[in-house]
Amino acid sequence: MLPCDIVFSDLDGTLLDADHRLTARTIAAVAALRRAGVPFVPVSARGPSGVMPICRALDLGPGPMVACGGALVYGAAGECLASTGMTVEAAAQAQALCAAHGAAACLYAGADWLAPNPEDPRVRREEEIVCARARRGGAQDLRPDARVHKVLAICGTSAQADALQADARAALAACNVARSSPILVEIMARGVDKGAAVRRVCNHLGLAPARALAFGDGWNDLEMLEVVGLPCVMENAPEGLRARFPRRAQNNADDGVARAVEALLGQGK
């Protein structure tokens, strides 16, 4: 009997390799896991347009999946289980903070991805990574009653991201501010995190989080790792995160998740 009933995984830095791509070994491992009757659920800070190509490549169907750091949660049939967004006013404040710190801003409202300056090389790089395109726009182009599921600040340095993160936490009381990489700051509605999304997916499928395995590599994975019974941290994760959880997977550049899944299924080499 396998020790888990469901597997959750972050994408960038975890499931995907150093080029943000799926390897053949990872695709095969996920397929073997699903043949064993264990659902595999992507949990990402990416917007839906950035998660769906991964779901298609893994032949996962329409869901379950988690996007925008937990602000959007989709069920097994692709139905939206949760949509938790910030107001347009809060998104405008976040967008202004990005501009004040010299960061490139990306706004995600459902499947829509907006960027005030899509030509910014940092936005172009994000498009290459997630295999999706942003359209020109910002908070000012949304309906007053719209909800923004995430504002992503793409900084040039970690020091710039540190300063923006601190200011955002001080100025945006109604928001949750998380770090998904040394240069990426994620701003979402208060209460949004990957742990809450994992609980919602488990409830939807009638499974217990205590019987869930989760893989992560960043501080924005912390709540997800704390919620499940089997948290597994990548070797490429920050030292502080690795210190909290004893279970390890090898580096994402070395098919760490695939190797861990193979071992789980008794297929390790």
TAHU-V575213 format. One line per field, one symbol per residue. ss: DSSP state (H for helix, E for strand, C for the rest). phi: phi as a letter, one per 30 degrees, with the letter a starting at -180 (. if undefined). burial: b if it has 24 or more other ideal C-beta (glycine too) atoms within 12 Angstrom, else e. A space follows every 10 residues. Layout:
ss->???
phi->???
burial->???
This chain:
ss->CCCCCEEEEC HHHHHCCCCC CCCHHHHHHH HHHHHCCCEE EEECCCCHHH HHHHHHHCCC CCCCEEEHHH CEEECCCCCE EEECCEEHHH HHHHHHHHHH CCCEEEEEEC CEEEECCCCC HHHHHHHHHH CCCCEECCHH HCCCCCEECE EEEECCCHHH HHHHHHHHHH HCCCEEEEEE ECCEEEEEEC CCCHHHHHHH HHHHHCCCHH HEEEEECCHH HHHHHHHCCE EEEECCCCHH HHCCCCCEEC CHHHCHHHHH HHHHCCCCC
phi->.ddbcabcbd cdibddddci bdcdddeddd ddddddicdc bdbbdddedc deededdchd idldabbhij dbbcddcidd dabcbddddd dddddddedd cicdcbcbbi ddbcbebdde eddedddddc hbbccdlaed ccdecdbcda cccccdbddd deddeddddd ccddbccbcc aecccccbde jdaddddded ddddcicced cccbcabbdd cedddddddb dbcddddeed ddddbddbbd eddchededd dededicec
burial->eeebbbbbbb bbbbbbbeeb bbbebbbbbb bbbeebebbb bbbbbbbbbb bbbbbeebeb eebbbbbbbb bbbbbeeeeb bbbbbbbbeb bbbbbbbbee bebbbbbbbb bbbbbbbbeb ebbeebbebb bbebeebbbe ebeeebbbbb bbbbbeeeeb beebbebbee ebebbbbbbb bebbbbbbbe ebbbbbbbbb bbebbebebe bbbbbbbbbb bbbbbbbbbb bbbbbbbbee bbeebebbbb bbbebbbbbb bbbbbeeee
